Amino acid sequence: MEWIIVVIIAILIVLAIAFVLSRRARERQLEGRREEASELRSRAEGQTERAEARATLAEEQAEQARQERDQAEEQVRRADELDPDVDVEVDKDR
């Protein structure tokens, strides 16, 4: 009868050890996933910052292009006004 009690206590001890080890392994796994997620967020933040910088630069270049195009159109209008072969009144529809 005593040996049954000893076996039951041994089984309970083994189960408790297995439970503790299982929880520790799970915690290590979760911590690894947290670290990976943190790294991914950090990379994504850097990528977002670079993309925003490129977008800002693209907007600045587009604005510069619009200004240059406006200047070119103004120069064409001035040239048309100076050119005696161009009827400015007819070409205003452009």
N, C-alpha and C positions, 0 to 999 in steps of 0.2 A: 504494500500500500504506500509506503514511504517513497518508493521509487517512482510511483505515478505522480506524486506531488513534485518530486525533483524534476521529472521530465516536463511537467506542465510549467514549472518555474523556468526551466531552461528554454522552452519554446517561447514563453513570454519575453524573456530576455533577448532571444534571437530576433523576435518580431520587433521589439523596441529598438534594437540596434539597426535593423533593416529600415525601420521607419525614419530614424534620425539620419541615416546615411542617404536615404532617398530624398529627404527634405533638403539636405545640404547640396546634393547634386542638382536638384531643381533650382535652388537659389543661385548656384554658380551659373547654370544655364540662363536664368533670367538676367543675371548681372551681365553676362556676355551679350545678350540681346540688347540690353539697355545701352551698353557701350557702343555696339554696332549702330543702333538707332541714333545715338548722339553724334557719331562720326558722319553718318549720312546727312543728318540735319546741318552739321557744320559745312559739309561739302555743298549742300544745296544752298545754304546761305551765301557762300562765296560765289557760286554759279549765278545766283540771282543778282548779286551786286555787280558782277561782270556784265551780265545781260542788261541791267539797267544803265550801266555806263555806256555800253554800245548803243543802246536805244537813244540815250541823250545825245551822243555824238551824231547819230544818224539824223536826229531831229535838227540839230544845229547845221549839219551839212545840207539838209533839205531846205532849210530856211535860207542859207547862203545861196543855194542854187536858184531859189525863187527870186531872190534879190538880183542875182546876176542876170537871170532871164528878163526881169523887169527892166534892168538897165539896158540890155540888148534891144528890147522892144522900143525903149525910149530913143535909143540911138538910131534905130530904123526910122522912127517917126521924124526925127530931126533930119536924117538924110533925105527922106522923102520931101520934106519941106524945102530943103536946099536944092534938090535935083529939079532942074527946069523941065525935064522930060516926064516927071511924075505929076499927075493931077491929084493934089492932096485932097480936094473935096470928094472925088470919086473913091479914093483909097481909104477914106475914114471908116468905111464899113468893115475893114479888116479887123 
